[in-house]
Every structure is written in structure tokens, then in C-alpha cells.
Amino acid sequence: MGAVCLVIVSPPTSREGREALSLAESFLASFDALALVLLQDAVVLACRKRAPETFEAMERLLARGASLYILREDLALRGLASAELLESSVLMDYPGLAKLLADDRAQVIGCM
């Protein structure tokens, strides 16, 4: 049924962050492909040391084929290094982010 690109900006332990993860799981049931774009405080979702309450949700998403894209600048602003990221993570700069979001094959949805 196509692809969807879900942009998440909230910290994973917030109500909005948990709702975004729940939404992502429902999208995997409805779309052929899911790209998670993690910006601002959401970049910690891609770290190996995640909060316990988000660990299982991320494991399910990745096991079902979700792709992870992280803005390099947001990772650095939070004092995190690329070595701390899950192996499946793709670091992007602003031009790469713009290209991903402008791709006409994917529907882009933003989450708080």
C-alpha cells in the first residue's frame, strides 16, 4: 500500500513519544514500508541504550523492517555519538533529510 515516512521529535519517554511509537507500529500493518525519521529529542530512540519502556517497541519496529534515519546535528547537540546508535541507523545531514522528505514515493507524517 505504499510507503510512509514518520517524523518523530518528542523524547521517547513522553506521552507524545510513546504515542508516536504506537502510531509507527500501526503504520507497519498498513503500509509496505516505514521510515522513522528521528529529530530533536527523538534521536535517543536509535541509541543502543534506550529507556526500558521504548526498548520493546523499537525492537518490534526494527524486526518488522522499519528503517531509521537520524539527523546528525541533533545527535551531536545531545552529546551522543554515532557509535552509540543501532546498527540499522542511517545518519543524515539537512540536505539528506530534505531529499528523503521530498521523495514523491512516500507519504510524510509528522509527530510531536
Secondary structure, DSSP 8 states (H G I E B T S, - for coil): --EEEEEE-S-TTSHHHHHHHHHHHHHHHH-SEEEEEE-GGGGGGGBSS--HHHHHHHHHHHHTT-EEEEEHHHHHHTT--GGGB-TTEEEE-HHHHHHHHH-TTEEEEEE-
